[in-house]
Amino acid sequence: MECRAGCGACCIAPSITSPLPGMPQGKPAGVPCAQLLPDMRCAVFGRPERPSFCGSLRPAADMCGDSREQAIFWLSRLEEETCPGAPTARMISGKAGLAGVCESAADAHVLP
């Protein structure tokens, strides 16, 4: 399966904990990556500075769904399920329904 043109869901929905160009502290969930180009392609694709997490994401029917919106929903849900403190943690929606902040019963914090 190939990436959907104009999607970029993998560069928006998940958090990235490792540093990357333009985001030395990593990327919070729901925030577009600094390396996401206007045409929704990755500026560091295939380059050594691309985080290993990004290289580990491979397009798949269950993850990508039938639309960009479905892909963002699926990846946001995965982020929620793997949020620190899960299963008691929950995601608080940010702009456009994208999860960007994790809140547990004990505390609320921005994902690394």
C-alpha positions as CSV (number, residue, x, y, z in Angstrom):
1,M,0.0,0.0,0.0
2,E,1.2,3.5,-0.8
3,C,0.7,6.7,1.1
4,R,-2.4,8.7,0.1
5,A,-1.4,11.9,-1.7
6,G,-2.3,15.0,0.3
7,C,-2.9,13.1,3.5
8,G,-0.2,13.9,6.1
9,A,-2.1,12.2,8.9
10,C,1.0,10.4,10.2
11,C,2.8,13.8,10.4
12,I,-0.1,15.4,12.4
13,A,-1.9,13.0,14.7
14,P,0.8,11.1,16.6
15,S,3.3,12.6,19.1
16,I,7.0,12.1,18.3
17,T,9.2,12.0,21.4
18,S,12.6,12.2,19.6
19,P,14.1,15.5,18.3
20,L,13.6,16.3,14.7
21,P,14.6,19.3,12.6
22,G,12.6,22.4,13.7
23,M,11.3,20.5,16.7
24,P,14.2,19.8,19.1
25,Q,11.8,18.7,21.9
26,G,9.8,16.4,19.7
27,K,6.2,16.9,18.4
28,P,3.0,16.9,20.5
29,A,0.1,14.9,19.2
30,G,-2.3,16.8,16.9
31,V,0.4,19.4,15.9
32,P,1.6,19.3,12.3
33,C,5.3,18.4,12.1
34,A,7.7,21.3,11.2
35,Q,8.8,19.1,8.3
36,L,5.4,18.7,6.8
37,L,5.4,20.4,3.4
38,P,2.4,22.3,2.0
39,D,1.6,19.3,-0.2
40,M,1.5,17.1,2.9
41,R,4.7,15.3,2.1
42,C,7.7,14.9,4.5
43,A,10.7,17.2,3.9
44,V,13.0,14.7,5.6
45,F,11.7,11.5,4.1
46,G,14.6,9.1,3.4
47,R,17.1,11.4,5.2
48,P,19.1,10.4,8.3
49,E,17.5,13.2,10.4
50,R,14.1,11.6,10.0
51,P,13.0,10.1,13.3
52,S,13.0,6.3,13.5
53,F,9.4,6.5,14.7
54,C,8.4,8.1,11.4
55,G,10.2,5.4,9.4
56,S,8.4,2.7,11.4
57,L,4.9,3.9,10.3
58,R,3.9,2.1,7.2
59,P,0.6,2.7,5.3
60,A,-1.9,0.0,6.0
61,A,-5.7,-0.3,5.3
62,D,-6.7,-0.3,8.9
63,M,-4.6,2.8,9.8
64,C,-5.3,4.8,6.6
65,G,-8.9,4.0,6.2
66,D,-10.7,5.5,3.2
67,S,-9.9,9.1,3.9
68,R,-7.4,11.5,5.6
69,E,-10.1,12.1,8.3
70,Q,-10.3,8.3,9.0
71,A,-6.5,8.1,9.2
72,I,-6.3,11.0,11.6
73,F,-9.1,9.5,13.7
74,W,-7.4,6.1,13.8
75,L,-3.9,7.5,14.7
76,S,-5.4,9.9,17.3
77,R,-7.2,6.9,18.9
78,L,-3.9,5.0,18.9
79,E,-2.3,8.0,20.6
80,E,-5.1,8.0,23.2
81,E,-4.7,4.3,23.9
82,T,-0.9,4.6,24.4
83,C,-1.0,7.9,26.4
84,P,0.9,7.7,29.6
85,G,-1.4,6.5,32.3
86,A,-3.7,4.6,29.9
87,P,-6.2,3.0,30.3
88,T,-7.4,5.7,32.8
89,A,-5.9,8.5,30.8
90,R,-8.0,10.3,28.2
91,M,-7.2,12.7,25.4
92,I,-8.6,16.2,25.4
93,S,-9.4,17.3,21.9
94,G,-7.5,20.2,20.4
95,K,-8.3,22.2,17.2
96,A,-10.2,20.3,14.6
97,G,-10.8,17.4,17.0
98,L,-7.2,16.4,17.1
99,A,-5.9,15.1,20.4
100,G,-3.0,17.1,21.7
101,V,-3.1,16.9,25.5
102,C,-3.2,13.8,27.7
103,E,-5.0,14.0,31.0
104,S,-5.0,11.3,33.6
105,A,-6.9,11.2,36.9
106,A,-3.7,12.3,38.7
107,D,-2.5,15.2,36.5
108,A,-2.8,16.9,33.1
109,H,0.2,17.4,30.9
110,V,1.2,18.0,27.3
111,L,2.5,14.8,25.6
112,P,6.3,14.9,25.1
